[in-house]
Amino acid sequence: MSLRWPWWASATVALALIAAMTLLPLGAMLREAGVIDWKAVTNDTYLQRVIRFSLYQAFASTALALLSAIPVALALSHKPSFPGRALIVSLFSLSLVIPTIVAIFGIVAVFGRTGWLSHILALVDIEPLPFYGLPGILIAHVFFNMPLAARILLNSLESIPADNWRLCRQLGMSPWAIFRHLEWHRMKHQLPALALLIFTLCFTSFAIVMTLGGGPRSTTIEVAIYQALRFDFDITLAVALACIQLLICLSLMALSTLLRHDNTMGFDIYKAPLKINSGTHENNPRQGLWPGAAWHMTHAGVLLFSTALVVTPLLALLVSSFNSKTLSVLADTTTLSALSNTLAVALSAACLSVALGLALLQSTRYLRIRLARERVGQWVQLTGNIILVLPPLVLGTGLFLLLRPLADVFSIALTLVVMINSLMALPFVLRILDAPMMNAAHAQDRLLRSLGIQGWNRWRHIDWPQLRKPLALALALAATLAAGDLSAIALFGSERVRTLPLLLYQRMGSYRLEEAAVTAGILLLSCLCLFAIIQWIVGGREHARTR
Amino acid sequence: MQCLRQVIIFQIFSMSLTSVQNSMFKTPFAASFPRQLLSIALLVATAGAMTVASATDDQRSLTIYTYESFTAEWGPGPAIKAGFEEQCGDCTVNFVALDSSAGILNRVQLEGKSSPADVVLGLDTNLMAIAEDSGLLTESGVDTDDLTLPITWNSDIFVPFDYGYFAFVYDTEALPEPPASFDELIAAPDDLKIIIQDPRTSTPGLGLLLWMKSVYGDQAAEKWQALQPHILTVTKGWSEAYFSLFLNGEAPMVLSYSTSPAYHMEVDETDRYQAAPFSDGHYLQVEVAALLAQSPRQELGREFLNYLVGKNAQASIPLGNVMYPVTDLQEQLPASFDRLISPSRTLQFTPEEVRDGRKSWINEWLEASTGG
């Protein structure tokens, strides 16, 4: 390999691409925003209601998720040897990786008007509960965020030293006293940042509100952007909403940075080690602190109930995906083309995302190690996280404005979806690859330099064997996330170009629930397969086990 | 922000990552080559998948944007497609079914000049002025003088292909005594539920908005608010409201057309579903088709629009689209059409009135709908 690229070449290309994909659309949007009559926008009562509803539902969802997560985290912490505890904890992370729209279908199958719950209630002559609108949104948000909150809180509870527990026992403290002086004290440091995180997630929630909102009554800003573009062809309104959304997101991010800055108050979502004790404590320091059958029943009850909340929708989905329509949907060309589109989008987005990530890291590695410019290197890396402040629908609106004069955006839908999704996965890819890239260099950089091993040879013999597993994980995860995306495809998809999430959304939207169930099953299966197969092919035989 | 979730997911995966790092140094250098090739193959394959093959541009292939129920197997679409393809000889008709009727206009506006559509079919009188203002449409060249419409037609761009009156259709078994006016509907007990469509995406939905507006005028907003308890749900298009929800018994009343019962009388041979006559009068809808100016197949498009108002195509309107045809079909008109309600008063805004008022009326509706 005689051809040598300067060290900054790869990052420059990557940065240029990222800038083109974010700053250009953002610029197009702001140029459009220049002509908006902001006074009229702020006086629009509909918009005020949308903003108020976005805040209100996010607030209610956060409160519910946290309130239900606290007892679950406590129960898990109190019962380190509860049968199946490790499984429950793994299940809690499952709700984070399965595509949102798939989980939504499962939730509808349980809580919807013709769902399992209605059937059970019908047995005792109770009318089905209202579901579409706020109730459905809240249930879905709790489904997604309660396990997340429980895991993070459990993490902080597990960091209580064993000595403290022994002390509790020696002092003969009551469960209430333990909660007040020890457990609550631990958890309350996490709560503000955790609440903010969940609030942000619920505030920008798209798929859930769009699917379960049930008409204009329950619309969030994110959904209103989509409707303004796709329903009304009202570009001005879409841009105004996107600007408002961007502003609120930026302030939420700033707030969370403030909270994170202070170490005692901070909930560091990056560094918090989510180490879960396996539950095989021979010397359980918590033994006997919650005596009696009543406590045992309470703990078991909380754990069973929370597990049921997470498991039943998935179970309902699996059961309902085998029905009279299964074969016809499987043979349907619409389904098959959606499936191939989904796979193409997932793989392309994963490759693009990982390529961008590698390109950035390749240069920052040089910056940080050879030039010892740690700070500069980290700043360059931070640009990869730009999407964190840019909701996908805002980015989509910008891309739409940018490209509309040039091309038919619906015919290049897949390319746009790939772009947005690769950016969405980038922060995560960077985080996975950062440490292994640096480790590989730290250990051997001097040796390799003195031996003159560089370029392709270095990559082939040194980096690749060390990086293949993290690379496989990054690819697999980026692919899974892209396969489940609904935001970008909802904006750019049409009857010409569908992916499985869009097809599932449309089938649910026209209340063809049997076909929707099969579609959801296929999507879930393809995500799992993508994840496993990529890791197997790229990562080598003893690939990282999924958790 | 979606990504915050991804960061969290990362945390959970970082556990498995730790094990990755641990085992990293155990991986042998060699023996990874075939897999490396595989990964490259994977990359190449993806790159290939990304190149979206562009559709072949056939001069004799007509692309028509319409709504879902028009192209359904029981709708008029299949017969009209077959009939026209037979007449023109070597052409093909591609119906593209969009998920709602007003969505057709949104779509061509979004696509602008690069739209692949040649003809739009399924707009209505209410959207005519807005569609005309977009500058995307061109003159049809169809002679509309001999058409049998309840109003005089004087547009050169739009070709009317059927008409009907908006009405609430009810299930006589679930609701023996339907309300006979908007006032009665609003005053009915809260458990009388109706299903309506979104005026932003559906022409019947917009029709109801205009119907209410023409009945109540300035009071429309408060009447919408009063109507809220009765609205079970607002669907995006007519098909899901009528077929998926109403016919499955989710609600006893749905916004549809005065002609809808004819289908049940003729095809299902039942009188179970009837239209409720409202003493306020009923709002008239004329459905139209038009040619897109940017279409390179103007000639074929005009030929199709002419065929659309001819007797052959019109014969599939009464039971296919369940609307009144725009040509006199004489004995071909199904007998059930004589048993339909006839509106006591015909209500209609001019296309220009709708163009000027639509935005603020929709906002009024949104406000009333979100306020409840």
Chai-1 contact restraints between the chains, C-beta under 6 A:
chainA,res_idxA,chainB,res_idxB,connection_type,confidence,min_distance_angstrom,max_distance_angstrom,comment,restraint_id
A,T45,B,E367,contact,1.0,0.0,6.0,A-B,restraint_1
A,Y46,B,N363,contact,1.0,0.0,6.0,A-B,restraint_2
A,Y46,B,L366,contact,1.0,0.0,6.0,A-B,restraint_3
A,Y46,B,E367,contact,1.0,0.0,6.0,A-B,restraint_4
A,R49,B,T370,contact,1.0,0.0,6.0,A-B,restraint_5
A,S93,B,I12,contact,1.0,0.0,6.0,A-B,restraint_6
A,L96,B,I9,contact,1.0,0.0,6.0,A-B,restraint_7
A,V97,B,I9,contact,1.0,0.0,6.0,A-B,restraint_8
A,T200,B,M1,contact,1.0,0.0,6.0,A-B,restraint_9
A,L201,B,R5,contact,1.0,0.0,6.0,A-B,restraint_10
A,T204,B,M1,contact,1.0,0.0,6.0,A-B,restraint_11
A,G214,B,T233,contact,1.0,0.0,6.0,A-B,restraint_12
A,G215,B,T233,contact,1.0,0.0,6.0,A-B,restraint_13
A,G215,B,V234,contact,1.0,0.0,6.0,A-B,restraint_14
A,P216,B,L366,contact,1.0,0.0,6.0,A-B,restraint_15
A,P216,B,S369,contact,1.0,0.0,6.0,A-B,restraint_16
A,P216,B,T370,contact,1.0,0.0,6.0,A-B,restraint_17
A,R217,B,S369,contact,1.0,0.0,6.0,A-B,restraint_18
A,R217,B,T370,contact,1.0,0.0,6.0,A-B,restraint_19
A,F231,B,R200,contact,1.0,0.0,6.0,A-B,restraint_20
A,F231,B,T201,contact,1.0,0.0,6.0,A-B,restraint_21
A,D232,B,R200,contact,1.0,0.0,6.0,A-B,restraint_22
A,F233,B,N106,contact,1.0,0.0,6.0,A-B,restraint_23
A,F233,B,Q109,contact,1.0,0.0,6.0,A-B,restraint_24
A,C249,B,M1,contact,1.0,0.0,6.0,A-B,restraint_25
A,I269,B,V7,contact,1.0,0.0,6.0,A-B,restraint_26
A,L274,B,Q11,contact,1.0,0.0,6.0,A-B,restraint_27
A,A344,B,A49,contact,1.0,0.0,6.0,A-B,restraint_28
A,L347,B,T46,contact,1.0,0.0,6.0,A-B,restraint_29
A,S348,B,T46,contact,1.0,0.0,6.0,A-B,restraint_30
A,S348,B,M50,contact,1.0,0.0,6.0,A-B,restraint_31
A,C351,B,L43,contact,1.0,0.0,6.0,A-B,restraint_32
A,C351,B,T46,contact,1.0,0.0,6.0,A-B,restraint_33
A,I387,B,C3,contact,1.0,0.0,6.0,A-B,restraint_34
A,L388,B,C3,contact,1.0,0.0,6.0,A-B,restraint_35
A,P391,B,M1,contact,1.0,0.0,6.0,A-B,restraint_36
A,P392,B,Q2,contact,1.0,0.0,6.0,A-B,restraint_37
A,D408,B,E111,contact,1.0,0.0,6.0,A-B,restraint_38
A,D408,B,S114,contact,1.0,0.0,6.0,A-B,restraint_39
A,L414,B,V52,contact,1.0,0.0,6.0,A-B,restraint_40
A,M424,B,Q2,contact,1.0,0.0,6.0,A-B,restraint_41
A,M424,B,C3,contact,1.0,0.0,6.0,A-B,restraint_42
A,P427,B,C3,contact,1.0,0.0,6.0,A-B,restraint_43
A,F428,B,Q6,contact,1.0,0.0,6.0,A-B,restraint_44
A,F428,B,F10,contact,1.0,0.0,6.0,A-B,restraint_45
A,R431,B,F10,contact,1.0,0.0,6.0,A-B,restraint_46
A,P465,B,T27,contact,1.0,0.0,6.0,A-B,restraint_47
A,P465,B,F29,contact,1.0,0.0,6.0,A-B,restraint_48
A,Q466,B,M24,contact,1.0,0.0,6.0,A-B,restraint_49
A,K469,B,V20,contact,1.0,0.0,6.0,A-B,restraint_50
A,P470,B,V20,contact,1.0,0.0,6.0,A-B,restraint_51
A,E495,B,V96,contact,1.0,0.0,6.0,A-B,restraint_52
A,S510,B,E240,contact,1.0,0.0,6.0,A-B,restraint_53
A,S510,B,S244,contact,1.0,0.0,6.0,A-B,restraint_54
A,Y511,B,E240,contact,1.0,0.0,6.0,A-B,restraint_55
A,Y511,B,S244,contact,1.0,0.0,6.0,A-B,restraint_56
A,I537,B,L38,contact,1.0,0.0,6.0,A-B,restraint_57
A,V538,B,S39,contact,1.0,0.0,6.0,A-B,restraint_58
A,A544,B,S16,contact,1.0,0.0,6.0,A-B,restraint_59
A,A544,B,V20,contact,1.0,0.0,6.0,A-B,restraint_60
A,R545,B,S16,contact,1.0,0.0,6.0,A-B,restraint_61
A,R547,B,M15,contact,1.0,0.0,6.0,A-B,restraint_62
A,R547,B,S16,contact,1.0,0.0,6.0,A-B,restraint_63
